[in-house]
Amino acid sequence: MTKRRAETRRRLLDAALEVFAREGFGRATVDEVCTQAGYTRGAFYSNFASLDELFLAMWEERSAAQIARARQVFEAGDLPVVTDVDGVVGEVLRVVPMDEEWYRVSAEFTAHALRTPGLREVIAERERAIAASFLPFLLALLDRVGRTVPDPDALGQALIAVHDGTAAQCFTEPGDPVVWQRRARLFAHVVTAYSTESRNRS
């Protein structure tokens, strides 16, 4: 990819996020994205076949960044000091971003994907990859407080469900600390339910 083409693609992706967040994915058009980016339809279609393809490129980019960030924290060296499940959850939530603009866009696209069979598995695969990126960090922390997870995949799926569900509540009442505290407690309950006490404690 040439530098100019990469810049065009970057501007289209950035413009699309603004348009999707403002108008909604279902109401956004190629023309609106092009206008926001300052390009013609020809520039759009030389990079993307459709708005679906553009969104998937955006999803791929953002999820890859999240995966890289989680791995960087895990591979940085010494794990943080934790003494209980609440401490473990606090460290994990510190790594996982909360972005209202992206939540609005991705929630709407997920609903679209559920009506489009070809997109379902793509979205599911990205969510599995995201879960897999932070699970080693979570499992290592749980080991430090004397807990093991019999089924890591099930825990990862449950945590993504909690994250997506509580995000809507937190963004609805962003100034209420109680909502955010309840979110953390719910995560702790789920982690406890999917883990068991072990003899070894790191």
N, C-alpha and C positions, 0 to 999 in steps of 0.2 A: 504494500500500500504506500503510495506517494505521500509526502508531507502535506500537500495541498488536499488530497483526498481525505486524509486522516483528519485534517482541520474541518473540512466540510461535514464529515460524519459526526465529529464532536459537537459542532454547532447545531446540527439537526437533533442530536440526542438531547442536548441541553434545552433547546427550544421545545421539543416534544414534552419534556417533563413539565415545563411551565404551562403549556397549552393543556395537557392532560389534567394537571392539578386545578387549573382555572375553569375549564369547560367540562371536564369529565371525559373519560376515554370514549364512551359511547357516542358522545356528541362532537368530539374533535374530528377535524378533517385534515387531509394532506395539505390543502391550501393554507389552513391556519398555521400549521407547523412551518411551512415554507415561508410564510409572511413573517412569523416570529424570528426565524433564522436568517431572513434576508436572502433567500434563495428561490429559484424557480422549481417547478414540479420536476423538471428534467434532472436537477441536482438531487432531488429526493429519490427518484426512481433509479438513478444510477448507483444508489447506495442501499436502498431498501425496496423490496417488492410490495410491501403493504405496511399499514400501521401496526399490524400484528407482529410482523418481522422486526420493525423498529422497536416495539416495546420489548420483545424477547431479547434483543441486543442490549437494551437498557437494563433489563432484569439480570442478564448474564454479567454485565459489567458491575452492577451494584452488589450482586451476590458474591462475585469473585473478590471484590474489595472487602466485603464483610468476612469472607472465609480467610483471606490473607491477614486481616487484622486479628482475627481470633488465633490463627496459627502463630502469628508473631508474638502475641502475648504468651502463648503456651511454650514457645520455643525460646523465649527471652532468657531463661535461666531459672533462678530460684522461684518457686511458687510462693504466693503470699501466705502469710500466717493465718490460719483459720482454726477455730475450735469447735464449731458446730455447723449444722446444716444452714442456719440463717447466715452465717459468715460465708459459707460456700456460695449460696444464692446471691449474696451481695456482690461477690467478686465476678460471678458470671454475668449478672445484669450490668455491671460496669463495662463489660466488653461488648454487650449486645446493644446496638444503637436504637434509639427511638426517634423516628423522623416522621412528623405528621404529614408533610407534603407527599412523601413516598408512600405512606400508609394509604392515603386517600386514593392515589393512583393505582397501587397494586391491588387493593381490595376490589376496586371496580373491574380491573382486568381479570382478576381471579374469577369473578362472577361470569365474565365473558368467556373465559376458558372452560368453565363448567358446561357451557352451551356449545362448545366447539371441541369435539372428541380429539382432534389432532393436537390440541394444546394442553390437554389435561396432563399427559405424562411428562411433558416438558416442564410444567410448573411443579409437578410432584418430584421430579428428579432434582430440580434446583433446591427444593426444600429439604430433600434428603441430604444433599451435599452441604447445605448450611448447618444442619443438625450434626453431621459427621465432623464438621470443622471445630465445633466447640465441645463436643463430647469428650475428647481426650483431656482437655483442660478440666472439665467438670468431674470426670472420673478420678483424675489425679488428686483433686481437692477433696473429694469424698473419701478417698483412701486415707487422707491425712486425718480425717475425723472418725475413722474406723467404720466406714460403710462401703459396701460393694453393690454393684448394679447387675442383677441377673440377666436383664434384657435391655442393653443400651439403646437398641433401635426403638423399642417401645417408649423408653423414657424420652428420647429425642423427639419423637412424634408428639408425645404428650406436652412437652415443653413448648414446641412450636404452636400447638393449639392454644395453650395458655397465653403465650406472647401475643398472638393475633387477637384473641378475644379480649384481653385486658387492655390492649393498646387503644381500642375504641373507647373504653371507659376513661382511660387516662387523658386522651385527647379531648374528650367531651368536657371533662372537668380538670383542666391542666393546673389550675391554681389550688386544688384541694389536696393537701399532702396525705390525707387519709386514704384516698383512692390509690395512690402510689404505694402506700404502706400495705394495703390489702393485697395489691398485686404481688408484692414481695412475699407476703405470707402464703399466698396461694401457690407460688412457685415452690416455697419450702415444703408445703404439704405434699405437692406432687412428687418432689424429689424424695421425700421420706417414704411415700407410698411405693415408689418404684425401686427402692434400695433396701438393703438389709444390713444389720450390724455384722461386722466381721471381727475376728480376733486380733488381726494385725492393725496397728495404728501407727502411721508414719510420723 
